[in-house]
Amino acid sequence: MEDVRDIGGLGQDFEKRTPEEKSLRLASFWRILDGKKSSIDELASLTGITQQQAQKHIEVMVYDGRLVVDEQGYVVGSHGLSLIPTKHHLRIGD
C-alpha cells in the first residue's frame, strides 16, 4: 500500500506495529470510511501481502482488539471506526 495517509489520533501503539499490520489496518479503515467491509483476500490484494500473511496478521489484530471482524469473516472495524455496533461508543452532545 503506497499511499499511507495520516488519519491522526491513532495512538502511539500504531507506530509500534509491523508494516504489514499498519497497511492492513489503514486499508481496512479507508474502506470502512467508505462504508465497505473487507474480506481477507481484498485486503491482501490492496496491501500486496499474501493471503496467508493477511490472515495471520488479521487474526492477531482481532485477538488484540485492533480490528473487528463480523460473523462472515469480513473486517468491519479498524481504528475506532466500525460498521457494526461494538462495546465502544462515541457520544457527541446529548
C-alpha positions in Angstrom: 0.0 0.0 0.0 1.8 3.1 -1.3 -0.5 5.9 -0.1 -0.3 5.8 3.7 -2.2 8.9 4.8 -2.0 10.1 8.3 -5.5 9.8 9.8 -4.4 11.3 13.1 -5.3 10.2 16.6 -4.3 6.6 16.1 -2.3 6.4 19.3 1.3 5.6 20.0 0.6 1.9 19.6 0.3 2.3 15.8 3.9 3.2 15.3 5.0 0.0 17.1 3.2 -2.3 14.6 4.7 -4.1 11.7 4.5 -2.6 8.2 2.0 -5.4 7.3 -0.2 -4.6 10.3 -0.1 -0.9 9.5 -1.0 -1.5 5.9 -3.9 -3.8 6.7 -5.3 -1.5 9.4 -5.1 1.6 7.1 -6.6 -0.2 4.1 -9.5 -1.6 6.2 -10.0 1.8 7.8 -10.3 3.7 4.5 -12.8 1.0 3.2 -14.9 1.2 6.3 -14.9 5.0 6.0 -16.4 4.4 2.5 -19.0 2.1 4.1 -17.4 -1.1 2.8 -16.4 -4.2 4.7 -13.3 -6.1 3.5 -12.5 -9.8 3.0 -9.1 -11.1 3.8 -8.5 -11.5 0.0 -9.4 -7.9 -0.7 -7.1 -6.6 2.0 -4.3 -8.8 0.8 -4.7 -7.6 -2.7 -4.9 -3.9 -1.6 -1.7 -4.2 0.5 0.4 -6.5 -1.6 0.5 -9.0 1.3 -0.1 -12.7 0.7 -3.5 -14.1 1.7 -1.8 -16.3 4.3 0.1 -13.3 5.8 -3.0 -11.2 5.9 -5.0 -14.0 7.6 -2.3 -14.4 10.3 -2.0 -10.6 11.0 -5.7 -10.1 11.0 -6.2 -12.9 13.5 -3.6 -11.4 15.8 -5.1 -7.9 15.5 -8.6 -9.2 16.2 -7.4 -11.0 19.2 -5.6 -7.8 20.4 -8.7 -5.7 19.8 -7.2 -3.7 16.9 -9.6 -5.0 14.3 -13.3 -6.1 14.3 -14.4 -9.0 12.2 -18.1 -9.9 11.6 -19.6 -13.4 11.7 -18.9 -13.9 8.0 -15.2 -13.1 8.5 -15.2 -9.6 7.0 -13.1 -6.8 8.6 -15.7 -4.3 9.7 -13.8 -2.3 12.3 -10.5 -0.5 12.4 -9.0 2.5 14.3 -12.2 3.0 16.3 -14.4 3.1 13.2 -16.9 0.3 12.8 -19.7 -0.7 10.5 -21.4 -2.8 13.3 -22.1 -1.9 17.0 -19.3 -2.7 19.4 -18.8 -2.3 23.1 -17.2 1.1 22.5 -19.4 4.2 21.8 -18.9 7.8 20.9 -21.3 10.3 22.3 -21.4 13.8 21.0 -23.6 16.3 22.9 -26.8 14.8 24.3 
